[in-house]
């Protein structure tokens, strides 16, 4: 795994933990929870793109 992908994995895991903790105290429709979820989605999409590029090379 490349360094960038490893950093991305760490960011995804940290964001996932933050989202889980936030969602324990707020409704899932709370704007803060939704925003955090959207940010996690972006990280996951970037991870998928990088992995596809890595596999092709």
N, C-alpha and C positions, 0 to 999 in steps of 0.2 A: 504494500500500500504506500502511496506517495505521502510526503509530509503534509501536503494540503488536504488530502483525504483524511488523514489521521486527525488533523485540526478540526475538520468539519465534523467528524464523528464525535469528538469531544464537545463541540458546540451543540450538536444535536442532543447529546445525552444531558448536558447542562440545561438546555432549554426544556427538554422533556421533564426533568425534575422540577424546574420552576413552574411549568404549566400544571403539573400534578399538585404541587403545594398550593398554588393559587386557586385551583379548582376545588380544593377541599373547603375553602372559606368563602367562595363566591359562586353564584349561579354560573352555569356554563354559557349563558347568554350575556353575561356581564361584559361590557366593552373591553375591559382589561384582559379578561380570559380569551375573548375572541381575537384580540390583537396578538397576544402571545401565541395562540394557536396558528394564526396566519404566518407569524414569523417562523414558527417551527416548520410549517408547510414549505416555506421558501427554502429553508435549510435542507429539508428532505428532497426537494426537487433538485437542488444544486448537487446534492450527494448522488442522486440517480444519474444526472448528466455526467458528472465526473467519472462515475463507475463505468458508464457506457463508453466514454472516451478511453478510459484505461483498458477496457477489454478489447477495444478495436486496435489498440497499439500493442 
